[in-house]
Amino acid sequence: MHLSARYLPASRDVGIGGDWYDAVVLPDGELMLVVGDVGGHGLNAIAIMAELYQATRAYALQGRTPAEITTQLAANLAGQGDEVLATAVVALLTPGERRLTWSCAGHPPPLLIVGRSTRYLEQVHGPILGASPDHRYGQSVLSLLAGCRLLLYSDGLIERRETALSERLDVFAVAAAGAGLPPAPGPAGGFDSGGGLEDLCDGILAEIVAPAGRDDDVCLLAVGLD
């Protein structure tokens, strides 16, 4: 596996925002991945983000599934009592089996890249965290090809004022397919992701993120499987 990540703060907040990402190797060798986004900016968003970050990591280390984690995070947020909302994708990657299990709580869909083809994992397993404290979130499972790349990201990467979200998702998919080093053919019909993730992330940001005047934080977490 290869990992690469980028974080760009909203320009007006000089580094203070509620987006976060994490990647944790669990005791059994599985990899927990998460990208989340707390609504709003400022110190309150930072405080809630820190709580969700630590809670997600703790629940993963306890062996909870992605669905169990998002369900518990929703209950935690509802207990705040101040109408705090957040979105998140929590994913569990089993490298030996190339199996991805993920739970999406009102968050933009992960993007899967195989060669030059892209596919959004569009399943949404529940509402925004904090909106429905009693909701039991679901999860999906997908087998991955060797050499594929998976992108988790926050909405600051794709959303723009006065532009339809569907249009921005199309732009992101095209940029992701064309960015970075072309993957070389790999075993069993897969592709060799081989460390081109740095170029992939840089290429995506250069293509679709404005260099100044960002209205929101940007998180991008990329995973490549050999």
N, CA and C of each residue as an Amber inpcrd file, in Angstrom:
protein
   678
   0.8400000  -1.2000000   0.0000000   0.0000000   0.0000000   0.0000000
   0.8680000   1.2410000   0.0000000   0.3620000   2.2700000  -0.6180000
   0.9970000   3.5850000  -0.6080000  -0.0510000   4.5930000  -0.1560000
   0.3870000   5.6060000   0.5870000  -0.5200000   6.6410000   1.0740000
   0.0490000   8.0170000   0.7640000  -0.8340000   8.9500000   0.4730000
  -0.4440000  10.3480000   0.3160000  -1.6250000  11.2070000   0.7400000
  -1.3430000  12.3540000   1.3250000  -2.4310000  13.2220000   1.8020000
  -2.0600000  14.6770000   1.6090000  -3.0910000  15.5100000   1.4720000
  -2.9270000  16.9550000   1.3670000  -3.9970000  17.6430000   2.2190000
  -3.6220000  18.7380000   2.8400000  -4.5830000  19.5730000   3.5590000
  -4.2950000  21.0270000   3.2250000  -5.3120000  21.7460000   2.7570000
  -5.1980000  23.1750000   2.4710000  -6.2720000  23.9040000   3.2610000
  -5.9050000  24.8430000   4.1290000  -6.9150000  25.5720000   4.9010000
  -7.6440000  26.5870000   4.0350000  -8.8580000  26.9090000   4.4430000
  -9.5770000  28.0060000   3.7930000  -8.7640000  29.2750000   3.9610000
  -8.6190000  30.0240000   2.9010000  -7.6970000  31.1630000   2.9300000
  -8.0880000  32.2070000   3.9550000  -9.4090000  32.3620000   4.1850000
  -9.8300000  33.4220000   5.0930000  -9.5980000  33.0600000   6.5580000
  -9.3770000  31.7480000   6.8480000  -9.2720000  31.3270000   8.2400000
  -7.8460000  31.0480000   8.6900000  -6.8940000  31.1610000   7.7740000
  -5.4800000  31.0150000   8.1040000  -5.2470000  29.7550000   8.9460000
  -5.7230000  28.6420000   8.4430000  -5.4060000  27.3650000   9.0590000
  -6.4240000  26.8330000  10.0380000  -7.4980000  27.5670000  10.3400000
  -8.4710000  27.0960000  11.3310000  -9.7060000  26.5610000  10.6150000
  -9.9300000  25.2680000  10.7320000 -11.0840000  24.6760000  10.0730000
 -11.4420000  23.3520000  10.7000000 -12.5310000  22.7410000  10.2070000
 -13.0390000  21.5220000  10.8110000 -12.8550000  20.2740000   9.9820000
 -12.0630000  20.3220000   8.9120000 -11.8030000  19.1310000   8.1070000
 -10.6700000  18.3140000   8.7280000 -10.7650000  16.9890000   8.5970000
  -9.6580000  16.1620000   9.0770000  -9.5730000  14.8850000   8.2670000
  -8.4030000  14.2650000   8.3210000  -8.2010000  12.9480000   7.7270000
  -7.3350000  12.1290000   8.6750000  -7.3990000  10.8130000   8.5190000
  -6.5850000   9.9370000   9.3460000  -6.4150000   8.6040000   8.6380000
  -5.3230000   7.9230000   8.9410000  -5.0500000   6.5770000   8.4420000
  -4.3060000   5.8350000   9.5470000  -4.8730000   4.7280000   9.9930000
  -4.3260000   4.0050000  11.1410000  -4.1980000   2.5280000  10.7960000
  -2.9970000   1.9710000  10.9790000  -2.8130000   0.5340000  10.8430000
  -3.2600000  -0.1240000  12.1410000  -4.2400000  -1.0180000  12.0410000
  -4.8220000  -1.6650000  13.2090000  -4.0040000  -2.9050000  13.5960000
  -4.1870000  -3.4140000  14.8110000  -3.3890000  -4.5540000  15.2710000
  -3.4480000  -5.7780000  14.3640000  -4.5630000  -5.9880000  13.6640000
  -4.6800000  -7.1540000  12.7880000  -4.1510000  -6.9000000  11.3800000
  -3.5580000  -5.7040000  11.1550000  -2.9740000  -5.3850000   9.8570000
  -3.9040000  -4.6570000   8.9150000  -5.1670000  -4.5210000   9.2840000
  -6.0810000  -3.7480000   8.4500000  -5.7780000  -2.2530000   8.5860000
  -6.2330000  -1.4890000   7.6210000  -5.9800000  -0.0520000   7.6010000
  -7.3000000   0.6990000   7.6970000  -7.4390000   1.5390000   8.7220000
  -8.6160000   2.3900000   8.8550000  -8.3190000   3.7360000   8.2030000
  -9.2440000   4.1860000   7.3530000  -9.1320000   5.4590000   6.6520000
 -10.3470000   6.3050000   6.9820000 -10.1530000   7.5960000   7.1660000
 -11.2970000   8.4680000   7.4120000 -11.0010000   9.8680000   6.8840000
 -12.0100000  10.4690000   6.2980000 -12.0050000  11.9010000   6.0010000
 -13.3310000  12.4470000   6.5080000 -13.2670000  13.5410000   7.2660000
 -14.4790000  14.1180000   7.8240000 -14.4700000  15.6250000   7.7480000
 -15.6270000  16.2110000   7.9800000 -15.7880000  17.6540000   7.8360000
 -16.8450000  18.1290000   8.8210000 -16.4230000  18.9410000   9.7800000
 -17.3500000  19.5520000  10.7320000 -17.8650000  20.8560000  10.1360000
 -19.1700000  21.0830000  10.2270000 -19.7520000  22.3020000   9.6850000
 -19.2210000  23.5380000  10.3830000 -18.9790000  24.5890000   9.6120000
 -18.5220000  25.8480000  10.1730000 -17.0110000  25.9430000  10.2590000
 -16.5540000  27.0610000  10.7900000 -15.1280000  27.3210000  10.9600000
 -14.8910000  27.9190000  12.3380000 -13.6260000  28.0790000  12.6810000
 -13.2850000  28.6940000  13.9540000 -13.0010000  27.6700000  15.0380000
 -12.8470000  28.1580000  16.2640000 -12.3990000  27.3200000  17.3640000
 -13.4040000  26.2390000  17.7330000 -14.6940000  26.5200000  17.6040000
 -15.6820000  25.5000000  17.9290000 -15.5900000  24.3270000  16.9580000
 -15.4430000  24.6320000  15.6840000 -15.2940000  23.5620000  14.6950000
 -14.0280000  22.7530000  14.9610000 -12.9490000  23.4350000  15.3360000
 -11.6970000  22.7420000  15.6610000 -11.8980000  21.8010000  16.8390000
 -12.5930000  22.2640000  17.8710000 -12.8010000  21.4470000  19.0710000
 -13.6190000  20.1990000  18.7540000 -14.7050000  20.3640000  17.9870000
 -15.5340000  19.2150000  17.6260000 -14.7610000  18.2700000  16.7270000
 -14.0010000  18.8250000  15.7790000 -13.1870000  17.9910000  14.8970000
 -12.2100000  17.1470000  15.6990000 -11.5680000  17.7330000  16.7020000
 -10.6060000  16.9900000  17.5200000 -11.2860000  15.8380000  18.2590000
 -12.4950000  16.0720000  18.7560000 -13.2320000  15.0110000  19.4440000
 -13.5740000  13.8630000  18.4830000 -14.0540000  14.2090000  17.2890000
 -14.4050000  13.1780000  16.3210000 -13.1670000  12.4130000  15.8520000
 -12.0830000  13.1240000  15.6590000 -10.8210000  12.4970000  15.2430000
 -10.3720000  11.4550000  16.2620000 -10.3370000  11.8480000  17.5180000
  -9.8870000  10.9290000  18.5590000 -10.8710000   9.7760000  18.7460000
 -12.1670000  10.0610000  18.6950000 -13.1690000   9.0140000  18.8850000
 -13.1080000   7.9930000  17.7530000 -12.9800000   8.4640000  16.5220000
 -12.9220000   7.5520000  15.3810000 -11.7340000   6.6130000  15.4990000
 -10.5930000   7.1610000  15.8550000  -9.3880000   6.3410000  16.0050000
  -9.5670000   5.3180000  17.1390000 -10.1330000   5.7590000  18.2440000
 -10.3290000   4.8530000  19.3830000 -11.2870000   3.7190000  19.0320000
 -12.3930000   4.0490000  18.3550000 -13.3580000   3.0150000  17.9880000
 -12.7440000   2.0150000  17.0000000 -11.9310000   2.5010000  16.0790000
 -11.2730000   1.6010000  15.1240000 -10.3270000   0.6470000  15.8440000
  -9.5770000   1.1610000  16.8030000  -8.6380000   0.3200000  17.5570000
  -9.3760000  -0.6930000  18.4270000 -10.6230000  -0.4070000  18.7630000
 -11.4500000  -1.3640000  19.4980000 -11.9960000  -2.4740000  18.6000000
 -11.7920000  -2.3420000  17.2900000 -12.2620000  -3.3570000  16.3640000
 -13.6640000  -3.1360000  15.8430000 -14.2210000  -1.9300000  16.0050000
 -15.5690000  -1.6720000  15.5060000 -15.5660000  -1.5320000  13.9840000
 -16.6770000  -1.8990000  13.3740000 -16.8170000  -1.7890000  11.9280000
 -17.0450000  -0.3290000  11.5290000 -16.8570000   0.0160000  10.2420000
 -17.1720000   1.3760000   9.8090000 -18.5990000   1.8030000  10.1380000
 -19.5790000   0.9060000   9.9570000 -20.9730000   1.2500000  10.2620000
 -21.1570000   1.5210000  11.7510000 -20.5280000   0.7260000  12.5790000
 -20.6290000   0.9430000  14.0220000 -19.9830000   2.2670000  14.4220000
 -18.9040000   2.6130000  13.7370000 -18.2170000   3.8750000  14.0590000
 -19.0730000   5.0760000  13.6810000 -19.6330000   5.0910000  12.4710000
 -20.4550000   6.2370000  12.0790000 -21.7090000   6.3420000  12.9420000
 -22.2740000   5.1990000  13.3020000 -23.4530000   5.2120000  14.1790000
 -23.1180000   5.8370000  15.5270000 -21.9720000   5.4770000  16.0890000
 -21.5870000   6.0220000  17.3890000 -21.2110000   7.4920000  17.2920000
 -20.5470000   7.8900000  16.2050000 -20.1950000   9.3010000  16.0290000
 -21.4520000  10.1680000  15.9580000 -22.4860000   9.6740000  15.2720000
 -23.7400000  10.4200000  15.1810000 -24.3510000  10.6130000  16.5610000
 -24.3310000   9.5660000  17.3760000 -24.8630000   9.6760000  18.7360000
 -24.0330000  10.6390000  19.5700000 -22.7140000  10.6000000  19.3830000
 -21.8360000  11.5220000  20.1270000 -22.1560000  12.9750000  19.7960000
 -22.3290000  13.2620000  18.5060000 -22.6020000  14.6380000  18.1010000
 -23.9490000  15.1060000  18.6250000 -24.9370000  14.2240000  18.5910000
 -26.2570000  14.6060000  19.0940000 -26.1900000  14.9650000  20.5690000
 -25.2730000  14.3370000  21.2860000 -25.1210000  14.6370000  22.7010000
 -24.5110000  15.9860000  22.9860000 -23.9670000  16.6360000  21.9610000
 -23.3810000  17.9670000  22.1560000 -24.4510000  19.0000000  22.4870000
 -25.6500000  18.8260000  21.9420000 -26.7640000  19.7000000  22.2750000
 -26.7370000  21.0700000  21.6450000 -25.8170000  21.3130000  20.7180000
 -25.7510000  22.6440000  20.1080000 -25.8770000  22.5820000  18.5880000
 -26.5700000  21.5440000  18.0960000 -26.8730000  21.3970000  16.6680000
 -25.6150000  21.3960000  15.8020000 -24.5690000  20.7700000  16.2910000
 -23.3590000  20.6060000  15.4990000 -23.5660000  19.4780000  14.5000000
 -23.1750000  19.6990000  13.2440000 -23.3070000  18.6990000  12.1970000
 -21.9490000  18.4270000  11.5640000 -21.7820000  17.2220000  11.0460000
 -20.5350000  16.8560000  10.3860000 -20.8330000  15.7720000   9.3570000
 -19.9180000  15.5760000   8.4360000 -19.9870000  14.4670000   7.4970000
 -18.6990000  13.6640000   7.6240000 -18.7500000  12.4180000   7.1840000
 -17.5500000  11.5840000   7.2560000 -17.6960000  10.3660000   6.3710000
 -16.5620000   9.8780000   5.8900000 -16.4440000   8.5490000   5.3090000
 -15.4350000   7.7860000   6.1550000 -15.8560000   6.6470000   6.6720000
 -14.9790000   5.7760000   7.4460000 -14.8200000   4.4880000   6.6520000
 -13.5840000   4.0980000   6.3830000 -13.3330000   2.9290000   5.5460000
 -12.3210000   2.0090000   6.2150000 -12.4770000   0.7260000   5.9410000
 -11.5630000  -0.2910000   6.4500000 -11.0290000  -1.0630000   5.2570000
  -9.7150000  -1.0720000   5.1010000  -9.0740000  -1.7400000   3.9760000
  -8.3350000  -2.9690000   4.4830000  -8.6910000  -4.1320000   3.9370000
  -8.0210000  -5.3890000   4.2760000  -7.0480000  -5.7030000   3.1470000
  -5.7440000  -5.4110000   3.3290000  -4.8030000  -5.4690000   2.2050000
  -4.6730000  -6.8530000   1.5760000  -4.5540000  -7.9090000   2.3880000
  -4.3290000  -9.2300000   1.8310000  -5.4350000  -9.6840000   0.9050000
  -6.6550000  -9.2860000   1.2090000  -7.8100000  -9.6580000   0.3940000
  -8.2390000  -8.5350000  -0.5460000  -7.5650000  -7.3980000  -0.4590000
  -7.9360000  -6.2120000  -1.2340000  -9.4220000  -5.9220000  -1.0900000
  -9.8960000  -5.9440000   0.1460000 -11.3100000  -5.7210000   0.4300000
 -11.4930000  -4.3730000   1.1090000 -12.4290000  -3.5950000   0.5940000
 -12.7530000  -2.2910000   1.1590000 -14.1560000  -2.3440000   1.7570000
 -14.2670000  -1.9590000   3.0220000 -15.5610000  -1.8210000   3.6830000
 -15.6970000  -0.3790000   4.1260000 -16.7770000   0.2850000   3.7440000
 -16.8770000   1.6960000   4.0790000 -18.3020000   2.0830000   4.4500000
 -18.3740000   3.1630000   5.2350000 -19.6530000   3.7310000   5.6450000
 -19.5960000   5.2320000   5.3960000 -20.5600000   5.7220000   4.6300000
 -20.6040000   7.1340000   4.2490000 -21.7550000   7.8300000   4.9720000
 -21.4290000   8.8400000   5.7550000 -22.4250000   9.6030000   6.5000000
 -22.5540000  10.9950000   5.8870000 -23.3640000  11.0980000   4.8330000
 -23.6330000  12.3730000   4.2020000 -22.4390000  13.0500000   3.5740000
 -21.3900000  12.2930000   3.2710000 -20.1310000  12.8490000   2.7850000
 -20.0140000  12.6510000   1.2720000 -19.2230000  13.4850000   0.5710000
 -19.0050000  13.2600000  -0.8590000 -18.4470000  11.8560000  -1.1160000
 -18.8180000  11.2290000  -2.2310000 -18.4640000   9.8250000  -2.4710000
 -16.9790000   9.6310000  -2.7610000 -16.3620000   8.5880000  -2.2100000
 -14.9760000   8.2580000  -2.5780000 -14.8730000   8.0070000  -4.0790000
 -13.6850000   8.2460000  -4.6210000 -13.4490000   8.0380000  -6.0460000
 -12.4300000   6.9210000  -6.2210000 -12.8000000   5.9060000  -6.9910000
 -11.9280000   4.7740000  -7.2710000 -11.3500000   4.9340000  -8.6700000
 -10.0440000   4.7560000  -8.7920000  -9.3520000   4.8800000 -10.0750000
  -8.6920000   3.5460000 -10.3970000  -8.9910000   3.0020000 -11.5640000
  -8.3360000   1.7930000 -12.0570000  -7.8050000   2.1140000 -13.4460000
  -6.4890000   2.1950000 -13.5660000  -5.9060000   2.6690000 -14.8160000
  -6.3100000   4.1090000 -15.0570000  -6.9780000   4.3660000 -16.1760000
  -7.4850000   5.7010000 -16.4790000  -9.0020000   5.7820000 -16.3220000
  -9.5970000   4.7500000 -15.7640000 -11.0420000   4.7450000 -15.5350000
 -11.3390000   5.1620000 -14.1020000 -12.4510000   5.8610000 -13.9130000
 -12.8410000   6.3070000 -12.5860000 -14.2710000   5.8820000 -12.2780000
 -14.5370000   5.7210000 -10.9930000 -15.8730000   5.3200000 -10.5500000
 -16.1130000   5.8740000  -9.1550000 -17.2140000   6.5760000  -8.9700000
 -17.5860000   7.0400000  -7.6400000 -18.2900000   5.9200000  -6.8750000
 -17.9210000   5.7690000  -5.6090000 -18.6130000   4.8340000  -4.7190000
 -19.7730000   5.6040000  -4.1120000 -20.9150000   5.5730000  -4.7820000
 -22.0020000   6.5070000  -4.5270000 -22.9410000   6.1050000  -3.3970000
 -22.7220000   4.9590000  -2.8040000 -23.6170000   4.5380000  -1.7190000
 -23.5170000   5.4980000  -0.5370000 -24.6550000   5.9730000  -0.0690000
 -24.7240000   6.8020000   1.1420000 -25.4530000   5.9820000   2.2000000
 -24.8260000   5.8010000   3.3390000 -25.3290000   4.8580000   4.3340000
 -26.0850000   5.5250000   5.4770000 -26.2540000   6.8260000   5.3850000
 -26.9990000   7.5370000   6.4100000 -26.8230000   9.0300000   6.2630000
 -27.5890000   9.8020000   7.0350000 -27.5600000  11.2600000   6.9080000
 -26.3060000  11.8660000   7.5320000 -26.2250000  13.1680000   7.4470000
 -25.1390000  13.9050000   8.0950000 -25.0820000  13.5530000   9.5760000
 -23.8880000  13.4080000  10.1070000 -23.7190000  13.0870000  11.5210000
 -24.3230000  14.1820000  12.3950000 -25.1400000  13.7690000  13.3450000
 -25.7970000  14.7130000  14.2400000 -27.2090000  15.0440000  13.8360000
 -27.5850000  14.7170000  12.6010000 -28.9360000  15.0500000  12.1290000
 -29.9680000  14.0550000  12.6340000 -29.5570000  12.8070000  12.8340000
 -30.4900000  11.7590000  13.2650000 -29.7600000  10.8510000  14.2520000
 -29.7990000  11.1810000  15.5310000 -28.9710000  10.4680000  16.5190000
 -29.2870000   8.9940000  16.6690000 -30.4960000   8.5710000  16.2990000
 -30.8820000   7.1730000  16.4720000 -30.6910000   6.3390000  15.2060000
 -30.1790000   6.9640000  14.1490000 -30.0220000   6.2350000  12.8930000
 -28.9010000   5.2130000  13.0140000 -29.1590000   3.9990000  12.5240000
 -28.1290000   2.9690000  12.4590000 -27.5700000   2.9460000  11.0400000
 -26.3250000   3.3660000  10.9040000 -25.6970000   3.4940000   9.5990000
 -25.3510000   2.1180000   9.0300000 -25.3930000   2.0290000   7.7130000
 -25.0020000   0.8170000   7.0270000 -23.5660000   0.8990000   6.5200000
 -23.1690000  -0.0920000   5.7450000 -21.8490000  -0.0970000   5.1360000
 -21.8870000  -0.9450000   3.8800000 -20.9070000  -0.7600000   3.0190000
 -20.7940000  -1.5290000   1.7770000 -19.4200000  -2.1720000   1.7150000
 -19.3190000  -3.2210000   0.8980000 -18.0680000  -3.9660000   0.7380000
 -17.7590000  -4.0830000  -0.7450000 -16.4760000  -3.8970000  -1.0850000
 -16.0560000  -3.9490000  -2.4820000 -14.6880000  -4.6170000  -2.5710000
 -14.5190000  -5.5040000  -3.5490000 -13.2110000  -6.0950000  -3.8290000
 -12.4620000  -5.1900000  -4.8030000 -11.1970000  -4.9160000  -4.4990000
 -10.4060000  -3.9830000  -5.2870000  -9.3880000  -4.7170000  -6.1490000
  -9.0870000  -4.1510000  -7.3100000  -8.0640000  -4.7040000  -8.1850000
  -6.6850000  -4.2560000  -7.7460000  -5.6920000  -5.0780000  -8.0420000
  -4.3100000  -4.6790000  -7.7940000  -3.9980000  -3.4070000  -8.5710000
  -3.3160000  -2.4760000  -7.9230000  -2.9080000  -1.2450000  -8.5820000
  -3.9530000  -0.1550000  -8.6280000  -5.1260000  -0.3840000  -8.0660000
  -6.1320000   0.6730000  -8.0660000  -5.7510000   1.7450000  -7.0600000
  -6.3760000   2.8870000  -7.2000000  -6.1580000   4.0000000  -6.2780000
  -7.5130000   4.5090000  -5.7940000  -7.5620000   4.8500000  -4.5260000
  -8.7980000   5.3050000  -3.8980000  -8.5730000   6.6950000  -3.3360000
  -9.4990000   7.6060000  -3.6330000  -9.4020000   8.9820000  -3.1590000
 -10.5560000   9.2960000  -2.2190000 -10.2210000   9.7020000  -0.9950000
 -11.1840000  10.2570000  -0.0550000 -10.8850000  11.7440000   0.0580000
 -11.9120000  12.5690000   0.2170000 -11.7040000  14.0130000   0.1510000
 -12.8480000  14.7110000   0.8600000 -12.6370000  15.9860000   1.1570000
 -13.7060000  16.7990000   1.7560000 -14.3580000  17.6580000   0.6810000
 -15.5260000  18.2190000   0.9900000 -16.2930000  18.9200000  -0.0400000
 -15.6330000  20.2080000  -0.5200000 -14.6650000  20.7250000   0.2570000
 -13.9480000  21.9150000  -0.1940000 -13.1750000  21.6900000  -1.4790000
 -12.8950000  20.4220000  -1.7940000 -12.1770000  20.1240000  -3.0220000
 -13.0650000  20.2770000  -4.2500000 -14.3540000  20.0350000  -4.0910000
 -15.2240000  19.9700000  -5.2770000 -16.2790000  21.0590000  -5.3440000
 -16.7080000  21.6040000  -4.2100000 -17.8080000  22.5580000  -4.2390000
 -17.3340000  23.9580000  -4.6140000 -18.0960000  24.6060000  -5.4680000
 -17.8320000  25.9940000  -5.8470000 -19.1710000  26.7230000  -5.9300000
 -19.1880000  27.9680000  -5.5190000 -20.4060000  28.7560000  -5.6000000
 -20.8420000  28.9040000  -7.0500000 -22.1520000  28.8180000  -7.2410000
 -22.7710000  29.0150000  -8.5430000 -22.3780000  27.9490000  -9.5620000
 -21.8780000  26.7970000  -9.0930000 -21.5690000  25.6820000  -9.9900000
 -22.2400000  24.4340000  -9.4500000 -22.9230000  23.7010000 -10.3000000
 -23.6340000  22.4990000  -9.8670000 -22.6530000  21.4590000  -9.3440000
 -23.0570000  20.7630000  -8.2820000 -22.1850000  19.7570000  -7.6880000
 -21.8660000  18.6480000  -8.6790000 -22.8490000  18.2360000  -9.4720000
 -22.6080000  17.1780000 -10.4510000 -21.5220000  17.5800000 -11.4490000
 -21.5240000  18.8430000 -11.8290000 -20.5030000  19.3330000 -12.7580000
 -19.1250000  19.2920000 -12.1100000 -19.0540000  19.6910000 -10.8480000
 -17.7640000  19.6800000 -10.1460000 -17.2540000  18.2560000  -9.9380000
 -18.1610000  17.3220000  -9.6760000 -17.7390000  15.9220000  -9.5350000
 -17.1740000  15.3940000 -10.8500000 -17.7730000  15.7970000 -11.9620000
 -17.2410000  15.4000000 -13.2720000 -15.8430000  15.9690000 -13.4840000
 -15.6510000  17.2250000 -13.1070000 -14.3430000  17.8650000 -13.2520000
 -13.2940000  17.1300000 -12.4150000 -13.6680000  16.7780000 -11.1940000
 -12.7500000  16.0680000 -10.3060000 -12.3690000  14.7100000 -10.8900000
 -13.3490000  13.9630000 -11.3940000 -13.0690000  12.6450000 -11.9470000
 -12.1310000  12.7360000 -13.1460000 -12.3530000  13.7230000 -14.0090000
 -11.4890000  13.8990000 -15.1820000 -10.0800000  14.2720000 -14.7420000
  -9.9600000  15.1780000 -13.7730000  -8.6430000  15.5830000 -13.2860000
  -7.9100000  14.4130000 -12.6470000  -8.6420000  13.5880000 -11.8750000
  -8.0150000  12.4450000 -11.2120000  -7.5390000  11.4100000 -12.2200000
  -8.3250000  11.2000000 -13.2880000  -7.9540000  10.2180000 -14.3020000
  -6.7070000  10.6460000 -15.0610000  -6.5260000  11.9680000 -15.2170000
  -5.4160000  12.4450000 -16.0220000  -4.2010000  12.8800000 -15.2420000
  -4.3090000  12.9530000 -13.9080000  -3.2050000  13.4660000 -13.0980000
  -2.2260000  12.3570000 -12.7480000  -0.9990000  12.7770000 -12.4300000
  -0.0060000  11.8260000 -11.9440000   0.6170000  11.0190000 -13.0590000
   1.4830000  10.0980000 -12.6710000   2.1840000   9.2540000 -13.6240000
   1.2520000   8.1810000 -14.1620000   1.3280000   7.8610000 -15.4440000
   0.4940000   6.7830000 -15.9610000   0.8610000   5.4720000 -15.2910000
  -0.1160000   4.7210000 -14.7830000   0.2050000   3.4520000 -14.1410000
   0.6800000   2.4140000 -15.1470000   1.6900000   1.6540000 -14.7510000
   2.1970000   0.5850000 -15.6080000   1.3690000  -0.6710000 -15.4080000
   1.2640000  -1.5270000 -16.4400000   0.5260000  -2.7740000 -16.2600000
   1.1180000  -3.6030000 -15.1370000   0.2730000  -4.2020000 -14.3480000
   0.7100000  -5.0170000 -13.2280000   0.2450000  -6.4430000 -13.3830000
   0.4110000  -7.2530000 -12.3300000   0.0330000  -8.6590000 -12.4100000
  -1.4740000  -8.8400000 -12.4530000  -1.8860000  -9.9340000 -13.0410000
  -3.3030000 -10.3540000 -13.0500000  -4.2300000  -9.2780000 -13.5960000
  -3.7400000  -8.5390000 -14.5880000  -4.5900000  -7.5530000 -15.2260000
  -4.7640000  -6.2730000 -14.4560000  -4.0260000  -6.1100000 -13.3340000
  -4.1360000  -4.8830000 -12.5500000  -3.1620000  -3.8360000 -13.0470000
  -2.8760000  -2.8670000 -12.1840000  -1.9470000  -1.8020000 -12.5330000
  -1.0090000  -1.5740000 -11.3600000   0.1870000  -1.0590000 -11.6580000
   1.1730000  -0.7880000 -10.6210000   1.0360000   0.6540000 -10.1830000
   0.5030000   0.8850000  -8.9460000   0.3250000   2.2470000  -8.4510000
   1.6450000   2.8810000  -8.0890000   2.6120000   2.0460000  -7.7340000
   4.0310000   2.3370000  -7.5480000   4.4450000   3.6690000  -7.0130000
   3.8310000   4.3620000  -6.1800000   4.3920000   5.5840000  -5.6450000
   4.0260000   6.8090000  -6.4410000   3.1770000   6.7140000  -7.4560000
   2.7720000   7.8860000  -8.2000000   1.7170000   8.7080000  -7.5020000
   1.4140000   8.4010000  -6.2450000   0.3580000   9.1110000  -5.5310000
   0.7130000  10.5650000  -5.2700000   1.9840000  10.8470000  -5.0290000
   2.3770000  12.2400000  -4.8010000   2.0590000  13.0860000  -6.0280000
   2.4140000  12.5710000  -7.1960000   2.1070000  13.2870000  -8.4310000
   0.6030000  13.3730000  -8.6650000  -0.1010000  12.3030000  -8.3000000
  -1.5530000  12.3020000  -8.4600000  -2.1910000  13.4110000  -7.6310000
  -1.8200000  13.4860000  -6.3590000  -2.4010000  14.5150000  -5.4840000
  -2.0400000  15.9150000  -5.9550000  -0.7690000  16.1160000  -6.2910000
  -0.3430000  17.4380000  -6.7460000  -1.0450000  17.8200000  -8.0450000
  -1.2080000  16.8500000  -8.9240000  -1.8630000  17.1400000 -10.1930000
  -3.3220000  17.5080000 -10.0170000  -4.0140000  16.8130000  -9.1170000
  -5.4230000  17.1220000  -8.8610000  -5.5640000  18.5210000  -8.2860000
  -4.7430000  18.8460000  -7.2970000  -4.8460000  20.1640000  -6.6670000
  -4.5220000  21.2760000  -7.6620000  -3.5120000  21.0460000  -8.4900000
  -3.1470000  22.0640000  -9.4780000  -4.2540000  22.2740000 -10.4990000
  -5.0030000  21.2100000 -10.7710000  -6.0240000  21.2700000 -11.8140000
  -7.3120000  21.9110000 -11.3370000  -7.7420000  21.6330000 -10.1000000
  -9.1020000  22.0390000  -9.7180000  -9.1910000  22.9220000  -8.4800000
  -8.0830000  23.1740000  -7.7920000  -8.1450000  24.0160000  -6.5940000
  -7.5620000  25.3820000  -6.8960000  -8.3450000  26.4260000  -6.6280000
  -7.8670000  27.7840000  -6.8650000  -6.6970000  28.0810000  -5.9310000
  -5.6320000  28.7370000  -6.4090000  -4.4720000  29.0150000  -5.5730000
  -4.7590000  29.9850000  -4.4390000  -5.8010000  30.7680000  -4.5360000
  -6.1330000  31.7390000  -3.4820000  -7.6380000  31.8980000  -3.4210000
  -8.1190000  32.4170000  -2.2980000  -9.5310000  32.7030000  -2.1750000
 -10.4020000  31.4990000  -1.9350000  -9.8590000  30.4240000  -1.3620000
 -10.6810000  29.2490000  -1.0770000 -11.6920000  29.5690000   0.0170000
 -12.9320000  29.1330000  -0.1970000 -13.9870000  29.3640000   0.7820000
 -14.0340000  28.2930000   1.8620000 -13.3700000  27.1720000   1.6330000
 -13.4710000  26.0560000   2.5710000 -12.1370000  25.3190000   2.6090000
 -11.9450000  24.5310000   3.6830000 -10.7640000  23.6890000   3.7670000
 -10.8120000  22.6080000   2.6940000  -9.6440000  22.0750000   2.3650000
  -9.5340000  20.9930000   1.3970000  -8.7360000  19.8660000   2.0210000
  -9.3190000  18.6670000   2.0630000  -8.6130000  17.4580000   2.4670000
  -8.6110000  16.4820000   1.3020000  -7.4900000  15.8190000   1.0960000
  -7.3930000  14.7910000   0.0710000  -6.5040000  13.6720000   0.6170000
  -7.0580000  12.4520000   0.6790000  -6.3160000  11.2780000   1.1440000
  -6.3510000  10.2390000   0.0340000  -5.1670000   9.8470000  -0.4500000
  -5.0600000   8.9020000  -1.5560000  -4.3930000   7.6180000  -1.0830000
  -4.9410000   6.4900000  -1.5400000  -4.4170000   5.1750000  -1.1950000
  -4.2000000   4.4060000  -2.4850000  -3.0380000   3.7820000  -2.6200000
  -2.7420000   2.9450000  -3.7730000  -2.4290000   1.5280000  -3.3360000
  -2.9640000   0.5570000  -4.0410000  -2.7330000  -0.8640000  -3.7380000
  -1.8420000  -1.4810000  -4.7880000  -0.7700000  -2.1470000  -4.3570000
   0.0700000  -2.9060000  -5.2860000  -0.6400000  -4.1840000  -5.7050000
